[in-house]
Amino acid sequence: MNPEHSVRQHYEVLEAEGHLIDSHIMERIFDTVVEYQGEFEVEDFRIGRTNSEPSHLRLRVRAPSRQQLEQMLQALLGLGCSLAETGEVEWAIVERDRCAPDDFYSTTNHRTLVRLNGRWVEVEDQRMDAVIVIEGERARCRRLRDLRAGDRVVVGLRGIRVLPEPKERDRLAFAFMTNGVSSERQVETAVRQTAALIRQTRAHNKKVVVVAGPVVVHTGGAPGLAALIRRGYVQALLSGNALAVHDVEAALFGTSLGVRLSDGRQEEHGHRNHMRAINAIYRAGGLRQAVESGVLGSGIFYECIRRGVDFVLAGSLRDDGPLPETITDMNQAQDAYARALKGAGLVLCLGTMLHSIAVGNMLPSWVKVVCVDINPAVVTKVSDRGTGQAVGVVTDVGLFLEMLARCLQEEA
């Protein structure tokens, strides 16, 4: 017997089930074991005999130390592996507000089950980077800052099952969805398929949520987004103060950052137009009052208010004003974003890296995300920060919105 193998006394038997081959999950499982200086032995593998039947994998993994084994198991759990001989989920009591036990389980954005009283219970409010709190016969994700003394928090790895989303099998219907980033020449295809996703989402009574930056206005995309809202394709809009400021500036003065949207020329003294827009909204008492009084008669937020579409403006350090509706407390803004994302089936991220990453961190992995930006690095970063379900379209946001609004109108 190899003496090197004799010291590898730390092992566990794992199981995984799903579309392990065409989703490349099995090779990622094997690579992860090797990455943690471990060894694996496949005890059983049954491949699905049809395109809908899942495959089943059972393997024994070993590591040189218990610590390395625990680290390996943490990584493998996120890939959908679970301990073969698992018992009830383990939990510990929170002793102080906002302080979890040291060995708390940190969630992924994948669907997660915990074993309670002999049955598997799905964790509610799934999101990444949270803890799981046991509440009677239910379990839900909760942020660290929301923990309170006396809460029962899941610890360790036993009694936990993670179910990664399977790879999209309808490759022909959504061809551009198979690539992380779509090139310019695929824009028309991406627009048609995004329109199909919007219709599909609404047909299932799920929300379409738009996350947008001020570049939507700068690139002339405001009329397209306003049309989508007016026709009922958007159920929530998440952004920062700047989008609303420049949307109002465009509606009142026809400029964005002082540049005329009609011909792209600098307006004389136009640099002060965004401040004049903020002042006009303050004088009216807020965006809603500006619409009701007739001060604001067009634009993205005019349509949101007229259609009763929820919108959240999250403030930042660089905001001018900000507008009365802008939430300057970051914790409150996060909470408002999370509420608006409830029931979402599709999220469109348009020209904003930071807001897109933030929203991606709040979403479960089964919510589709389409990220549109002229900079391919933005699209890539959204996926790299954990939102693996995001697909990207590299193009001008204004052009994309114009084409999307026209596509949906023609098909309607």
HUGI-V834443 format. One record per run of one state. SS is the DSSP state (@ for helix, = for strand, . for the rest). FROM is the first residue (numbers start at 1). TO is the last residue. Records with the same first field share a line. If there is no record, write none. Layout:
SS->FROM-TO  FROM-TO
//
This chain:
.->1-2  7-9  19-24  36-38  47-54  64-65  78-81  84-89  94-95  97-98  100-103  105-110  117-118  123-123  125-130  136-137  143-143  147-151  156-159  164-174  179-180  183-183  204-206  213-214  219-221  231-235  254-254  257-258  261-265  267-269  285-286  294-299  308-309  315-326  328-329  342-343  351-352  363-367  374-375  385-389  395-396  412-412
@->3-6  25-35  66-77  144-146  175-178  184-203  215-218  222-230  241-253  270-284  287-293  300-307  330-341  353-362  376-384  397-411
=->10-18  39-46  55-63  82-83  90-93  96-96  99-99  104-104  111-116  119-122  124-124  131-135  138-142  152-155  160-163  181-182  207-212  236-240  255-256  259-260  266-266  310-314  327-327  344-350  368-373  390-394
//
